[in-house]
């Protein structure tokens, strides 16, 4: 599998709802794949404006803001290959996939590895290939998703699995949560110069009306507290929060995630 996109591909985060992104990856000939189209209209407008034709859809998990646009899209463009998790709650999946399998997109000449990342939901998956990671609501810029169906141990392991990907991998998450995530990160890791620099840069981007994603695995390793649960500064902060010394990285992660829930 190639570690970078072929020449001529474009990658755009299409805004939807309040803070969602539908990722649209398109080849030079106009064939496109959309990731997590929770809303149809913004994606349809994007495709028309750029003269693209939707050739496939990737789904990371079953939440409505990630799959809600599927019926309208199928009405608009007809039957499409829809690759997503094995989950009875998603009725439109034509190609159910599990971790370790590969998704082939012949219309674009691309192939993605499927990575199981339970935690946010029990069947959440991510797609990795060509230097890209489509991670849904598992990993965010500076943060991670809430655990609606999984355990802290599952979510921690899922995040570590993603953190082991190549450093230059572009992290294409599904929400513009960066500023709020980095405010929390700075509160629990205040002496991290890389984090403080990124927080300032992200603030400037948003002030200019620009998106803050994709980030990279390297940047997340350096700044995201949920990937750094063995770092002394994060262990100290989590331990102080719960009032006892934590030694297990999963316990550190759980304390940080519960803290972020009320931050």
N, C-alpha and C positions, 0 to 999 in steps of 0.2 A: 504494500500500500504506500502511495506517495506521501511524503511528509509535508508537502506544500501544495497549494492550489495550482492547477495549470494556468498558463497565461490567459488573460482575458476574462477571468471570472470576477464577478462582483458580489459583495456581501453587504447587505443592508439590514439594519434593525428597523422594522416598520412599527411605529408607535400604535398601540391599541389601548382601549379603555383609559384608565388614569395613568398607569405606569408600566403596562406590559410592553414587551417587544415580541413581534413575530419576526423571526429571522428569515430572510429571503436570499438564497444563494443561487446565482444565475450564471449560465455559461454565455460565451460570446454570441452563440446563435440564438439566444433568447430562452432556452429551456431553463426552467427554474424549479427549485424545491423550496417549500416553506416548512418552517419548524414551529409547531405549537400555535396554529391559527385559532386563537380563542374568539376572534371577531373577524368576520369575512370582509366587511366593507373596506377597511383600510388596506387590506392586502389586495383586493380586487382593484382598488384605485392605483396602488403602487404598480401592479402588473400592467395595467392599461397605460399608465403614464410612461412606462419604460419599454413598452412593446414586448413584454415577456409572456410566455405561455407556461402555465403551471403543469409540471410533469410528474410530481410526486410530493408527498407530505410525510414529514416525520413527527411523531408524537412522543413526548417524554413521560406524560402521566395523565390521569383521568380528570383532573380538575377542570371545571367549566371554562375558566379563563384561558385554557390551553386547547380545548377541543370544541368550544361552542360554535365556531365558524364553519365546522365541517359540513353540515347539511346545506348551507347556502353555497359554499364553494362547489360542492358536488352538483348542485343545480346549475351553477354558472359554467363549469368546465366539463361536466360529465364524469364518468368513472375514472378514478385515479388509483394508483398504488399508494396505500396508506400504511406506513410501517410504524408499529408502536408496540407497547408492552402486551403481554398476555394478561388481559384484564377484562372480565365480563362487563365492566362498567363503560367500556368504549365499544359501541356497537359498530363503528364504521371501519375498524381496522381490517385491512385485507391481507396484510402480511405481519402476523404476530411474531415477535422476536424476543429472544432472551439473551442474557449475558454470554459473551463469547461468540455469538453469531455475527455475521456480517450482512450489512444491507447494501445491495447493489442497485445503483441508479444508472441504468444504461443510457437514458436520455441525456445525462450529463457526463457520462464516463467516469463516475465517482463511486467510491466504496467506503463505507463507514463501519467501524467496529462498534458493537453494542456492549455497553458496560452497565451492569446492574448496580444501582445506587439506592437501595431502600433506605427509608428514614422519613423523608417528607411524606411519601406514601409507600405502601408495601411493595408496589410493583414499578416504582420509578426506574427509568433507564436513562442513559445518556448515550450520545453518538459522538464517536471520536474518529477523525481521519483528516488527512490533508492539512494538518496543522490547526485544525478547528476542534473545539469541544462544545457541543450543544447540550447543556446540562440542566435545562429547565429550571426548577426551583430547588435544586440540591445545593449548588455552589453559586453564590452571588459575589459581585465585587465587594470585598471587605466583609462578607458575611455568609450566611447559609440559611436554608429554609427552616421553617418551623417543623417540628416532628408531630405530624397529625396521626400517622399510623405506625411509625416505627419507634425503635428504642434509641437511647443515646449511643449504645454500643454499635448499632447498625449505622446510624448517621455518621458517627466518628469514622468508622471503617470505610464508608462510602466516600467521605471527604478525603481520607488518606489515599484511597485508590486513585482519585482524581489528581491529588497532589503529586503522585508519582509519575504522572505523564510528563513528556518533555517540556522543559522550561519555557520554550518559545510558543507553546500551544496557546492559541487565542481562545479565551474563555467567553463563550457567547451565552450569557445567562438571560433569563426571561423577564427581568424587571429592572427598572431604574430605581434601585434602592441604595445607590452608592453613598450618597451624602449621609443618610441616617445610619447606615452601617459603619461608616468611617467615624462618625461622632462617637458611637459606642466603642469602636476599636481604640480610639484615642483615649477614651476614659479608662480602659483596662490595660492599655499598653502605652502610657504617655511618654515614655522615653525612647520610642522607636523612631529614629529620624526618617527612615524610608516611609513609614506610615504618615508622619506629619507632612512630608513633602507631597505625598500622593493626595492627602486630604486637601491641601491648598490647591493643587492642580485640578482636582475634581471639582472643587468649588468654582474655579475660574471657568471650567468647561460649562458648567450648568448656568453660570451667570451669562455666558455667551449663547445660551440656548442649544448647546451641543450635548450629545450623549457621552456617557462615561465608559461605555462598553463597545467592543470587547476589551477586557484586560488580558493579562497573560498568567499562565501558571506561575512563572517566576515572580511576578508582582504579588500574586496571592500568597505564595509561600513566605514572602517577606513582610506582608502587611496584614493578612487576614487572621484574626485571633483564633478562629475555629480550626485553622490548619496548623496552629503553633502551640498545641496543648502540652508540649513537653518543655517549652521555653520557660526559664525561671521567672521572668516577669509575669507571664500569664498564670503560671502556677501560684505565684504569690497573690495576684489579684483575685483569682478564684477562691483560694484558701481563705483570704480575708473576708470575702463575701459570705462564705458559709460558716465561718468561725471555727474551722478546724483545718489541720494540715492535710492537703490532698496529695496523693502520690500516684494515683492511677490516671493516665491521660483521659480515659473515658469519664471519670468523675470530674476532671477539670472541664472537659467539654460540656458535660451536663450542667455544671454550675454556671458556665458562661452563657449557655443557651437559655437557661431559666432567667438569668439576669437580663439578657437582651429582651426577653419577652415583656419585661416590665420597665425597660429603660426609657 
